[in-house]
Amino acid sequence: EGTRIEWVDSSKKFTDVQEGRWYKDYIDYVATYRLMNGMSETTFEPNGKLNRAQFVQILANLSGVDTSNRDVETTFEDVPANKWYTPAVKWASENGIVDGMEPGKFMPLMDIQRQQICVMIVRYAEHAGITLDAKVDEMVFADETSVKNYAKEAVVICQRAGIIDGMDGEN
């Protein structure tokens, strides 16, 4: 409150963000509020894939978690100390936002699935005391049978909250 924020025009900061694209306003927002950095000083890679470590880092950034001390350890054997994502994974694990892919493994560099994003969002909301209100009617996705049982409820919650709405109007 009372702080003036300089709005970032991502098309001027990143050479691969074009004016008029559907994602530009979203990238402006995440760059302005420092929720996401680019993949380099001059590229954002809007068509790139997001991995599990990157998404957890975004949630940590959203929470204002200080992740500058990389000399921390986690319970995951595949998340060593001193990686850029280690503090965020530690925070997310300690706060019940993530619990890994299999015993002892987080698989930080694996591409994240939308169902995993939904689970993490719902857990993050619970951790942060955020209520994900049902704002839209429930819809049935054409590929709903491919959603794993552990994620079904989270996908419905995110869909009803207006966070997801499918792709191509169906899936």
GUVOFI-335816 format. One record per atom (N, C-alpha, C): atom name; x, y, z. Coordinates in nm, 2 decimals, always signed. Layout:
BEGIN
atom_xx_yy_zz
CA_X_Y_Z
...
***
This chain:
BEGIN
atom_xx_yy_zz
N_+0.08_-0.12_+0.00
CA_+0.00_+0.00_+0.00
C_+0.09_+0.12_+0.00
N_+0.06_+0.22_-0.09
CA_+0.13_+0.34_-0.09
C_+0.26_+0.33_-0.18
N_+0.29_+0.21_-0.23
CA_+0.41_+0.19_-0.31
C_+0.37_+0.20_-0.46
N_+0.45_+0.27_-0.53
CA_+0.42_+0.28_-0.67
C_+0.50_+0.18_-0.74
N_+0.43_+0.10_-0.83
CA_+0.49_-0.01_-0.90
C_+0.51_+0.03_-1.05
N_+0.63_+0.02_-1.10
CA_+0.65_+0.05_-1.24
C_+0.61_-0.07_-1.32
N_+0.50_-0.05_-1.41
CA_+0.45_-0.15_-1.49
C_+0.55_-0.19_-1.59
N_+0.57_-0.32_-1.61
CA_+0.67_-0.38_-1.71
C_+0.60_-0.41_-1.84
N_+0.65_-0.35_-1.95
CA_+0.60_-0.39_-2.08
C_+0.69_-0.50_-2.13
N_+0.64_-0.62_-2.12
CA_+0.72_-0.74_-2.15
C_+0.76_-0.75_-2.29
N_+0.69_-0.68_-2.38
CA_+0.73_-0.68_-2.52
C_+0.86_-0.60_-2.55
N_+0.88_-0.51_-2.45
CA_+1.01_-0.43_-2.46
C_+1.12_-0.49_-2.39
N_+1.09_-0.57_-2.29
CA_+1.19_-0.64_-2.21
C_+1.24_-0.77_-2.27
N_+1.15_-0.84_-2.33
CA_+1.18_-0.98_-2.39
C_+1.15_-0.98_-2.54
N_+1.25_-1.02_-2.61
CA_+1.25_-1.02_-2.76
C_+1.15_-1.11_-2.81
N_+1.10_-1.21_-2.74
CA_+1.01_-1.31_-2.79
C_+0.87_-1.29_-2.74
N_+0.84_-1.18_-2.68
CA_+0.70_-1.15_-2.64
C_+0.65_-1.04_-2.73
N_+0.55_-1.07_-2.80
CA_+0.50_-0.98_-2.91
C_+0.37_-0.91_-2.86
N_+0.36_-0.78_-2.90
CA_+0.24_-0.71_-2.87
C_+0.12_-0.77_-2.94
N_+0.01_-0.77_-2.87
CA_-0.11_-0.83_-2.93
C_-0.14_-0.98_-2.91
N_-0.04_-1.05_-2.86
CA_-0.05_-1.19_-2.83
C_-0.14_-1.21_-2.71
N_-0.21_-1.32_-2.70
CA_-0.30_-1.35_-2.59
C_-0.24_-1.35_-2.46
N_-0.11_-1.38_-2.45
CA_-0.04_-1.40_-2.32
C_+0.03_-1.27_-2.28
N_+0.04_-1.17_-2.36
CA_+0.12_-1.05_-2.33
C_+0.08_-0.99_-2.20
N_-0.05_-0.96_-2.17
CA_-0.09_-0.90_-2.05
C_-0.05_-0.98_-1.93
N_-0.06_-1.11_-1.94
CA_-0.02_-1.20_-1.83
C_+0.13_-1.19_-1.80
N_+0.21_-1.19_-1.90
CA_+0.35_-1.18_-1.89
C_+0.39_-1.04_-1.83
N_+0.32_-0.94_-1.87
CA_+0.34_-0.80_-1.81
C_+0.32_-0.81_-1.66
N_+0.21_-0.88_-1.62
CA_+0.17_-0.89_-1.48
C_+0.28_-0.96_-1.40
N_+0.32_-1.08_-1.45
CA_+0.41_-1.16_-1.37
C_+0.55_-1.10_-1.37
N_+0.58_-1.03_-1.47
CA_+0.71_-0.96_-1.47
C_+0.71_-0.83_-1.38
N_+0.60_-0.76_-1.38
CA_+0.58_-0.64_-1.30
C_+0.59_-0.68_-1.15
N_+0.52_-0.79_-1.11
CA_+0.52_-0.83_-0.97
C_+0.63_-0.93_-0.93
N_+0.72_-0.95_-1.03
CA_+0.84_-1.04_-1.01
C_+0.80_-1.18_-0.96
N_+0.69_-1.23_-1.02
CA_+0.65_-1.37_-0.99
C_+0.73_-1.46_-1.08
N_+0.77_-1.41_-1.20
CA_+0.84_-1.49_-1.29
C_+0.95_-1.40_-1.35
N_+1.07_-1.46_-1.38
CA_+1.17_-1.40_-1.46
C_+1.17_-1.46_-1.60
N_+1.24_-1.40_-1.68
CA_+1.26_-1.47_-1.81
C_+1.35_-1.59_-1.81
N_+1.36_-1.66_-1.92
CA_+1.46_-1.77_-1.92
C_+1.60_-1.72_-1.94
N_+1.61_-1.59_-1.99
CA_+1.74_-1.52_-1.99
C_+1.70_-1.37_-1.97
N_+1.80_-1.29_-1.98
CA_+1.78_-1.14_-1.97
C_+1.69_-1.09_-2.08
N_+1.69_-1.15_-2.19
CA_+1.62_-1.10_-2.31
C_+1.51_-1.19_-2.36
N_+1.49_-1.31_-2.30
CA_+1.39_-1.40_-2.35
C_+1.30_-1.45_-2.24
N_+1.17_-1.47_-2.27
CA_+1.08_-1.52_-2.17
C_+1.04_-1.67_-2.21
N_+1.04_-1.70_-2.33
CA_+0.99_-1.83_-2.39
C_+0.85_-1.86_-2.35
N_+0.76_-1.77_-2.41
CA_+0.61_-1.79_-2.38
C_+0.55_-1.92_-2.43
N_+0.62_-1.98_-2.53
CA_+0.57_-2.11_-2.58
C_+0.65_-2.23_-2.52
N_+0.73_-2.20_-2.43
CA_+0.81_-2.30_-2.37
C_+0.73_-2.39_-2.27
N_+0.79_-2.49_-2.22
CA_+0.72_-2.58_-2.12
C_+0.76_-2.53_-1.98
N_+0.68_-2.56_-1.89
CA_+0.70_-2.53_-1.75
C_+0.73_-2.65_-1.67
N_+0.84_-2.65_-1.59
CA_+0.86_-2.77_-1.51
C_+0.82_-2.76_-1.37
N_+0.82_-2.86_-1.29
CA_+0.77_-2.87_-1.16
C_+0.85_-2.77_-1.07
N_+0.98_-2.76_-1.08
CA_+1.06_-2.66_-1.00
C_+1.02_-2.52_-1.03
N_+1.00_-2.49_-1.16
CA_+0.96_-2.35_-1.20
C_+0.82_-2.31_-1.13
N_+0.73_-2.41_-1.14
CA_+0.60_-2.37_-1.08
C_+0.61_-2.35_-0.93
N_+0.68_-2.44_-0.86
CA_+0.70_-2.42_-0.72
C_+0.77_-2.29_-0.69
N_+0.86_-2.25_-0.77
CA_+0.93_-2.12_-0.75
C_+0.83_-2.00_-0.77
N_+0.74_-2.01_-0.87
CA_+0.64_-1.91_-0.89
C_+0.55_-1.90_-0.76
N_+0.51_-2.01_-0.70
CA_+0.43_-2.01_-0.58
C_+0.51_-1.95_-0.46
N_+0.63_-1.98_-0.45
CA_+0.72_-1.92_-0.35
C_+0.73_-1.77_-0.37
N_+0.75_-1.72_-0.50
CA_+0.75_-1.58_-0.53
C_+0.62_-1.51_-0.49
N_+0.51_-1.58_-0.52
CA_+0.38_-1.52_-0.49
C_+0.36_-1.50_-0.34
N_+0.42_-1.59_-0.26
CA_+0.41_-1.59_-0.12
C_+0.51_-1.49_-0.06
N_+0.61_-1.44_-0.14
CA_+0.71_-1.35_-0.08
C_+0.82_-1.43_+0.00
N_+0.83_-1.56_-0.03
CA_+0.93_-1.64_+0.04
C_+1.07_-1.60_-0.01
N_+1.16_-1.58_+0.09
CA_+1.30_-1.55_+0.06
C_+1.37_-1.68_+0.02
N_+1.40_-1.69_-0.11
CA_+1.47_-1.81_-0.16
C_+1.61_-1.79_-0.19
N_+1.67_-1.68_-0.14
CA_+1.81_-1.65_-0.17
C_+1.91_-1.74_-0.11
N_+1.88_-1.80_+0.00
CA_+1.98_-1.90_+0.06
C_+1.96_-2.04_+0.00
N_+2.04_-2.07_-0.09
CA_+2.03_-2.20_-0.16
C_+2.10_-2.31_-0.09
N_+2.17_-2.28_+0.02
CA_+2.24_-2.38_+0.09
C_+2.14_-2.45_+0.20
N_+2.04_-2.51_+0.14
CA_+1.94_-2.58_+0.23
C_+1.92_-2.72_+0.17
N_+1.86_-2.80_+0.25
CA_+1.84_-2.94_+0.21
C_+1.69_-2.97_+0.21
N_+1.65_-3.07_+0.13
CA_+1.51_-3.11_+0.13
C_+1.51_-3.26_+0.16
N_+1.39_-3.32_+0.18
CA_+1.37_-3.46_+0.20
C_+1.38_-3.54_+0.07
N_+1.39_-3.47_-0.04
CA_+1.39_-3.53_-0.18
C_+1.53_-3.56_-0.22
N_+1.56_-3.68_-0.25
CA_+1.69_-3.72_-0.30
C_+1.73_-3.66_-0.43
N_+1.64_-3.62_-0.51
CA_+1.67_-3.56_-0.64
C_+1.66_-3.40_-0.64
N_+1.66_-3.35_-0.52
CA_+1.67_-3.20_-0.50
C_+1.79_-3.17_-0.42
N_+1.90_-3.16_-0.48
CA_+2.02_-3.13_-0.40
C_+2.03_-2.98_-0.35
N_+2.11_-2.96_-0.25
CA_+2.14_-2.83_-0.20
C_+2.20_-2.74_-0.32
N_+2.19_-2.61_-0.31
CA_+2.25_-2.52_-0.39
C_+2.20_-2.51_-0.54
N_+2.08_-2.56_-0.56
CA_+2.02_-2.54_-0.69
C_+1.92_-2.42_-0.68
N_+1.90_-2.35_-0.79
CA_+1.81_-2.24_-0.78
C_+1.67_-2.27_-0.72
N_+1.63_-2.39_-0.74
CA_+1.49_-2.43_-0.70
C_+1.49_-2.49_-0.56
N_+1.60_-2.52_-0.50
CA_+1.60_-2.60_-0.37
C_+1.52_-2.53_-0.26
N_+1.55_-2.40_-0.24
CA_+1.47_-2.33_-0.13
C_+1.32_-2.33_-0.15
N_+1.28_-2.31_-0.27
CA_+1.13_-2.31_-0.30
C_+1.07_-2.45_-0.28
N_+1.14_-2.55_-0.32
CA_+1.09_-2.69_-0.30
C_+1.08_-2.72_-0.16
N_+1.19_-2.68_-0.08
CA_+1.19_-2.70_+0.06
C_+1.07_-2.63_+0.13
N_+1.04_-2.51_+0.09
CA_+0.93_-2.43_+0.15
C_+0.80_-2.50_+0.11
N_+0.78_-2.54_-0.01
CA_+0.66_-2.60_-0.06
C_+0.63_-2.73_+0.01
N_+0.74_-2.81_+0.03
CA_+0.73_-2.94_+0.10
C_+0.69_-2.92_+0.24
N_+0.76_-2.83_+0.31
CA_+0.73_-2.81_+0.45
C_+0.59_-2.75_+0.48
N_+0.53_-2.69_+0.38
CA_+0.40_-2.63_+0.39
C_+0.29_-2.71_+0.33
N_+0.32_-2.84_+0.29
CA_+0.21_-2.93_+0.24
C_+0.17_-2.90_+0.10
N_+0.24_-2.82_+0.03
CA_+0.20_-2.78_-0.11
C_+0.24_-2.89_-0.21
N_+0.36_-2.96_-0.18
CA_+0.40_-3.07_-0.27
C_+0.44_-3.18_-0.18
N_+0.43_-3.30_-0.23
CA_+0.48_-3.42_-0.16
C_+0.55_-3.52_-0.25
N_+0.59_-3.48_-0.37
CA_+0.67_-3.56_-0.45
C_+0.59_-3.65_-0.55
N_+0.67_-3.71_-0.64
CA_+0.61_-3.79_-0.74
C_+0.61_-3.94_-0.70
N_+0.71_-3.98_-0.62
CA_+0.72_-4.11_-0.57
C_+0.81_-4.10_-0.44
N_+0.81_-4.20_-0.36
CA_+0.89_-4.18_-0.24
C_+1.03_-4.13_-0.26
N_+1.06_-4.02_-0.19
CA_+1.19_-3.96_-0.20
C_+1.23_-3.88_-0.32
N_+1.13_-3.87_-0.42
CA_+1.16_-3.80_-0.54
C_+1.06_-3.69_-0.57
N_+1.11_-3.57_-0.61
CA_+1.03_-3.46_-0.65
C_+1.02_-3.45_-0.80
N_+1.12_-3.49_-0.87
CA_+1.14_-3.48_-1.01
C_+1.12_-3.33_-1.05
N_+1.21_-3.24_-1.01
CA_+1.20_-3.10_-1.03
C_+1.20_-3.06_-1.18
N_+1.27_-3.13_-1.26
CA_+1.28_-3.08_-1.40
C_+1.19_-3.15_-1.49
N_+1.10_-3.23_-1.44
CA_+0.99_-3.29_-1.52
C_+0.89_-3.18_-1.56
N_+0.84_-3.19_-1.69
CA_+0.74_-3.10_-1.73
C_+0.62_-3.12_-1.64
N_+0.56_-3.01_-1.59
CA_+0.44_-3.01_-1.50
C_+0.32_-3.03_-1.58
N_+0.23_-3.11_-1.53
CA_+0.10_-3.14_-1.59
C_+0.00_-3.04_-1.53
N_-0.11_-3.01_-1.61
CA_-0.21_-2.92_-1.56
C_-0.28_-2.98_-1.43
N_-0.30_-3.11_-1.43
CA_-0.36_-3.16_-1.31
C_-0.27_-3.14_-1.18
N_-0.14_-3.15_-1.20
CA_-0.04_-3.12_-1.09
C_-0.05_-2.98_-1.05
N_-0.06_-2.89_-1.15
CA_-0.08_-2.75_-1.12
C_-0.20_-2.73_-1.03
N_-0.31_-2.79_-1.07
CA_-0.43_-2.77_-0.99
C_-0.42_-2.82_-0.85
N_-0.35_-2.94_-0.83
CA_-0.33_-2.99_-0.70
C_-0.25_-2.89_-0.62
N_-0.14_-2.84_-0.68
CA_-0.05_-2.74_-0.60
C_-0.13_-2.61_-0.57
N_-0.21_-2.57_-0.66
CA_-0.29_-2.44_-0.64
C_-0.38_-2.46_-0.52
N_-0.45_-2.57_-0.52
CA_-0.55_-2.60_-0.41
C_-0.47_-2.61_-0.28
N_-0.36_-2.68_-0.28
CA_-0.28_-2.69_-0.15
C_-0.23_-2.56_-0.11
N_-0.18_-2.48_-0.21
CA_-0.13_-2.35_-0.18
C_-0.24_-2.26_-0.12
N_-0.35_-2.26_-0.18
CA_-0.47_-2.18_-0.13
C_-0.50_-2.22_+0.02
N_-0.50_-2.35_+0.05
CA_-0.52_-2.39_+0.18
C_-0.42_-2.34_+0.28
N_-0.29_-2.35_+0.23
CA_-0.18_-2.30_+0.31
C_-0.19_-2.15_+0.34
N_-0.23_-2.08_+0.24
CA_-0.23_-1.93_+0.24
C_-0.37_-1.88_+0.30
N_-0.46_-1.97_+0.33
CA_-0.59_-1.92_+0.38
C_-0.68_-1.86_+0.27
N_-0.66_-1.90_+0.15
CA_-0.73_-1.84_+0.04
C_-0.85_-1.93_+0.01
N_-0.97_-1.88_-0.01
CA_-1.08_-1.96_-0.05
C_-1.10_-1.95_-0.20
N_-1.10_-2.06_-0.26
CA_-1.12_-2.07_-0.41
C_-1.27_-2.09_-0.43
N_-1.34_-1.97_-0.44
CA_-1.49_-1.98_-0.45
C_-1.53_-2.03_-0.59
N_-1.64_-2.10_-0.59
CA_-1.70_-2.15_-0.72
C_-1.77_-2.03_-0.79
N_-1.71_-1.99_-0.90
CA_-1.76_-1.87_-0.97
C_-1.83_-1.91_-1.10
N_-1.80_-2.03_-1.15
CA_-1.86_-2.07_-1.27
C_-1.92_-2.21_-1.26
N_-2.01_-2.25_-1.34
CA_-2.07_-2.38_-1.34
C_-1.97_-2.49_-1.37
N_-1.99_-2.60_-1.31
CA_-1.90_-2.71_-1.34
C_-1.91_-2.76_-1.48
N_-1.80_-2.78_-1.55
CA_-1.81_-2.83_-1.69
C_-1.74_-2.97_-1.69
N_-1.78_-3.05_-1.79
CA_-1.72_-3.18_-1.81
C_-1.62_-3.17_-1.92
N_-1.49_-3.20_-1.90
CA_-1.39_-3.20_-2.00
C_-1.40_-3.32_-2.08
N_-1.38_-3.31_-2.21
CA_-1.38_-3.43_-2.30
C_-1.28_-3.54_-2.26
N_-1.17_-3.49_-2.20
CA_-1.07_-3.59_-2.16
C_-1.06_-3.61_-2.01
N_-1.17_-3.59_-1.94
CA_-1.17_-3.60_-1.79
C_-1.13_-3.74_-1.74
N_-1.15_-3.84_-1.82
CA_-1.11_-3.97_-1.78
C_-0.95_-3.99_-1.77
N_-0.88_-3.89_-1.83
CA_-0.73_-3.90_-1.82
C_-0.68_-3.83_-1.69
N_-0.77_-3.76_-1.62
CA_-0.73_-3.69_-1.50
C_-0.71_-3.80_-1.39
N_-0.60_-3.81_-1.33
CA_-0.57_-3.91_-1.22
C_-0.66_-3.88_-1.10
N_-0.69_-3.99_-1.03
CA_-0.78_-3.98_-0.92
C_-0.73_-3.88_-0.81
N_-0.60_-3.87_-0.79
CA_-0.55_-3.78_-0.68
C_-0.58_-3.64_-0.72
N_-0.60_-3.61_-0.85
CA_-0.62_-3.47_-0.89
C_-0.76_-3.43_-0.93
N_-0.85_-3.53_-0.93
CA_-0.99_-3.50_-0.98
C_-1.05_-3.38_-0.90
N_-1.05_-3.39_-0.77
CA_-1.12_-3.28_-0.69
C_-1.05_-3.15_-0.71
N_-0.92_-3.15_-0.72
CA_-0.85_-3.02_-0.74
C_-0.88_-2.96_-0.88
N_-0.89_-3.04_-0.98
CA_-0.92_-3.00_-1.11
C_-1.06_-2.93_-1.11
N_-1.16_-3.00_-1.05
CA_-1.29_-2.94_-1.04
C_-1.29_-2.81_-0.96
N_-1.22_-2.80_-0.85
CA_-1.21_-2.68_-0.77
C_-1.15_-2.56_-0.86
N_-1.04_-2.59_-0.93
CA_-0.98_-2.49_-1.01
C_-1.07_-2.45_-1.13
N_-1.14_-2.54_-1.19
CA_-1.23_-2.51_-1.30
C_-1.34_-2.42_-1.24
N_-1.40_-2.46_-1.13
CA_-1.52_-2.39_-1.08
C_-1.47_-2.25_-1.03
N_-1.35_-2.23_-0.99
CA_-1.29_-2.11_-0.95
C_-1.26_-2.02_-1.07
N_-1.27_-2.07_-1.19
CA_-1.23_-1.99_-1.31
C_-1.08_-1.99_-1.34
N_-1.01_-2.08_-1.28
CA_-0.86_-2.08_-1.30
C_-0.83_-2.15_-1.43
N_-0.90_-2.26_-1.46
CA_-0.88_-2.34_-1.58
C_-1.02_-2.35_-1.65
N_-1.01_-2.36_-1.78
CA_-1.14_-2.38_-1.86
C_-1.12_-2.47_-1.98
N_-1.01_-2.54_-1.98
CA_-0.99_-2.63_-2.09
C_-0.92_-2.57_-2.21
N_-0.90_-2.65_-2.31
CA_-0.83_-2.61_-2.43
C_-0.92_-2.65_-2.55
N_-0.91_-2.58_-2.65
CA_-0.98_-2.61_-2.77
C_-1.13_-2.61_-2.74
N_-1.18_-2.55_-2.64
CA_-1.32_-2.55_-2.60
C_-1.37_-2.68_-2.55
N_-1.28_-2.79_-2.54
CA_-1.33_-2.92_-2.49
C_-1.24_-2.98_-2.39
N_-1.11_-3.00_-2.42
CA_-1.02_-3.07_-2.33
C_-0.96_-2.98_-2.22
***
